[in-house]
Amino acid sequence: MNKYSRHLRLFLVNEDGVTAMEYALLGALIAVVIIASVTGVGLNVQALFLNVADQVEAVAADVL
């Protein structure tokens, strides 16, 4: 019985699984931050290109 209680105590004290879970959560959080920032930058770049396209179209209409 002493052997089993020792193994149970070692299992409960072992933190390898907890560390892996922490790394997984940290990786997921980093992925969410990257996706949010890329989406925000992408929308700003899209608005910039639409603005430039409108200005070029306006200048081309004046020339023609």
Distance bins in CASP14 RR format, pairs under 12 A and 6 or more apart:
PFRMAT RR
TARGET T0000
AUTHOR 0000-0000-0000
RMODE 2
METHOD distances of the structure
MODEL  1
1 7 0 0 0 0 0 1 0 0 0 0 0
1 8 0 0 0 0 0 1 0 0 0 0 0
2 8 0 0 0 0 0 1 0 0 0 0 0
2 9 0 0 0 0 0 1 0 0 0 0 0
3 9 0 0 0 0 0 1 0 0 0 0 0
3 10 0 0 0 0 0 1 0 0 0 0 0
4 10 0 0 0 0 0 1 0 0 0 0 0
4 11 0 0 0 0 0 1 0 0 0 0 0
5 11 0 0 0 0 0 1 0 0 0 0 0
5 12 0 0 0 0 0 1 0 0 0 0 0
6 12 0 0 0 0 0 1 0 0 0 0 0
6 13 0 0 0 0 0 1 0 0 0 0 0
7 13 0 0 0 0 0 1 0 0 0 0 0
7 14 0 0 0 0 0 1 0 0 0 0 0
8 14 0 0 0 0 0 1 0 0 0 0 0
10 16 0 0 0 0 0 1 0 0 0 0 0
11 17 0 0 0 0 0 1 0 0 0 0 0
12 18 0 0 0 0 0 1 0 0 0 0 0
14 20 0 0 0 0 0 1 0 0 0 0 0
15 21 0 0 0 0 1 0 0 0 0 0 0
15 22 0 0 0 0 1 0 0 0 0 0 0
16 22 0 0 0 0 0 1 0 0 0 0 0
16 23 0 0 0 0 0 1 0 0 0 0 0
17 23 0 0 0 0 1 0 0 0 0 0 0
17 24 0 0 0 0 1 0 0 0 0 0 0
18 24 0 0 0 0 0 1 0 0 0 0 0
18 25 0 0 0 0 0 1 0 0 0 0 0
19 25 0 0 0 0 0 1 0 0 0 0 0
19 26 0 0 0 0 0 1 0 0 0 0 0
20 26 0 0 0 0 0 1 0 0 0 0 0
20 27 0 0 0 0 0 1 0 0 0 0 0
21 27 0 0 0 0 0 1 0 0 0 0 0
21 28 0 0 0 0 0 1 0 0 0 0 0
22 28 0 0 0 0 0 1 0 0 0 0 0
22 29 0 0 0 0 0 1 0 0 0 0 0
23 29 0 0 0 0 0 1 0 0 0 0 0
23 30 0 0 0 0 0 1 0 0 0 0 0
24 30 0 0 0 0 0 1 0 0 0 0 0
24 31 0 0 0 0 0 1 0 0 0 0 0
25 31 0 0 0 0 0 1 0 0 0 0 0
25 32 0 0 0 0 0 1 0 0 0 0 0
26 32 0 0 0 0 0 1 0 0 0 0 0
26 33 0 0 0 0 0 1 0 0 0 0 0
27 33 0 0 0 0 1 0 0 0 0 0 0
27 34 0 0 0 0 1 0 0 0 0 0 0
27 35 0 0 0 0 0 1 0 0 0 0 0
28 34 0 0 0 0 0 1 0 0 0 0 0
28 35 0 0 0 0 0 1 0 0 0 0 0
29 35 0 0 0 0 0 1 0 0 0 0 0
29 36 0 0 0 0 0 1 0 0 0 0 0
30 36 0 0 0 0 0 1 0 0 0 0 0
30 37 0 0 0 0 0 1 0 0 0 0 0
31 37 0 0 0 0 0 1 0 0 0 0 0
31 38 0 0 0 0 0 1 0 0 0 0 0
32 38 0 0 0 0 0 1 0 0 0 0 0
32 39 0 0 0 0 0 1 0 0 0 0 0
33 39 0 0 0 0 0 1 0 0 0 0 0
33 40 0 0 0 0 0 1 0 0 0 0 0
34 40 0 0 0 0 0 1 0 0 0 0 0
34 41 0 0 0 0 0 1 0 0 0 0 0
35 41 0 0 0 0 0 1 0 0 0 0 0
35 42 0 0 0 0 0 1 0 0 0 0 0
36 42 0 0 0 0 0 1 0 0 0 0 0
36 43 0 0 0 0 0 1 0 0 0 0 0
37 43 0 0 0 0 0 1 0 0 0 0 0
37 44 0 0 0 0 0 1 0 0 0 0 0
38 44 0 0 0 0 0 1 0 0 0 0 0
38 45 0 0 0 0 0 1 0 0 0 0 0
39 45 0 0 0 0 0 1 0 0 0 0 0
39 46 0 0 0 0 0 1 0 0 0 0 0
40 46 0 0 0 0 1 0 0 0 0 0 0
40 47 0 0 0 0 0 1 0 0 0 0 0
41 47 0 0 0 0 0 1 0 0 0 0 0
41 48 0 0 0 0 0 1 0 0 0 0 0
42 48 0 0 0 0 1 0 0 0 0 0 0
42 49 0 0 0 0 1 0 0 0 0 0 0
42 50 0 0 0 0 0 1 0 0 0 0 0
43 49 0 0 0 0 0 1 0 0 0 0 0
43 50 0 0 0 0 0 1 0 0 0 0 0
44 50 0 0 0 0 0 1 0 0 0 0 0
44 51 0 0 0 0 0 1 0 0 0 0 0
45 51 0 0 0 0 0 1 0 0 0 0 0
45 52 0 0 0 0 0 1 0 0 0 0 0
46 52 0 0 0 0 0 1 0 0 0 0 0
46 53 0 0 0 0 0 1 0 0 0 0 0
47 53 0 0 0 0 0 1 0 0 0 0 0
47 54 0 0 0 0 0 1 0 0 0 0 0
48 54 0 0 0 0 0 1 0 0 0 0 0
48 55 0 0 0 0 0 1 0 0 0 0 0
49 55 0 0 0 0 0 1 0 0 0 0 0
49 56 0 0 0 0 0 1 0 0 0 0 0
50 56 0 0 0 0 0 1 0 0 0 0 0
50 57 0 0 0 0 0 1 0 0 0 0 0
51 57 0 0 0 0 0 1 0 0 0 0 0
51 58 0 0 0 0 0 1 0 0 0 0 0
52 58 0 0 0 0 0 1 0 0 0 0 0
52 59 0 0 0 0 0 1 0 0 0 0 0
53 59 0 0 0 0 0 1 0 0 0 0 0
53 60 0 0 0 0 0 1 0 0 0 0 0
54 60 0 0 0 0 0 1 0 0 0 0 0
54 61 0 0 0 0 0 1 0 0 0 0 0
55 61 0 0 0 0 0 1 0 0 0 0 0
55 62 0 0 0 0 0 1 0 0 0 0 0
56 62 0 0 0 0 0 1 0 0 0 0 0
56 63 0 0 0 0 0 1 0 0 0 0 0
57 63 0 0 0 0 0 1 0 0 0 0 0
57 64 0 0 0 0 0 1 0 0 0 0 0
58 64 0 0 0 0 0 1 0 0 0 0 0
END
